[in-house]
Amino acid sequence: MRCFLTFVLILAFSFPCLAQKGGKTEGQREGGGRSGIMEALELTPTQREEFMQLRREFRLKDSVNFANLNRLRGELLDESAKSVVDTAQINKIAYEISQVHLTLSLNMSKNVRKVKEILTNEQFERFIEHRKNRNHRNFAKKRGENKQNQ
């Protein structure tokens, strides 16, 4: 089981790298993605570069946290699948997951404040609305809702 999870994690981290080699430039994604938000915000070339730089810094800074989160989720799954469950170990892993989530949330909040500095008030309002809608779409997608039910 652990070998399978390791394989899945390797694929998960390799996929974005492989996808970038498909001829897309940074900021482009099928179905809009990052380029969609930048088009919706009508960024100037300077704003666009600053926006992309903030994204790169955030991604680089939090890559370790995302890797830890995936590792901890795997450990939680492994522990939960045992025939004799160690509740203390599950609680420990759950606490560690909560600490990583806290760190990611704080870092995201700092990043949003940095984004606010480079956008106009109108652009920032659109940015926040886009983020809220994106999170709603992702949540609905995970629950299996289709677009008509949203």
JOBEL-V648843 format. One record per residue. PHI is phi as a letter, one per 40 degrees, with the letter a starting at -180 (NA if undefined). Layout:
BEGIN
PHI
PHI
END
This chain:
BEGIN
NA
c
c
c
c
c
c
c
c
c
c
c
c
c
d
d
c
c
c
c
c
c
g
c
c
c
g
b
a
d
g
h
f
c
c
c
c
c
c
c
c
f
c
c
d
c
c
c
c
c
c
c
c
c
c
c
c
c
c
c
c
c
c
c
c
c
c
c
c
c
c
c
c
c
c
c
c
c
c
c
c
c
c
b
c
c
d
c
c
c
c
c
c
c
c
c
c
c
c
c
c
c
c
c
c
c
c
c
c
c
c
c
c
c
c
d
c
c
b
c
d
c
c
c
c
c
c
c
c
c
c
c
c
c
c
c
c
c
c
c
c
c
c
g
c
c
c
c
c
c
END
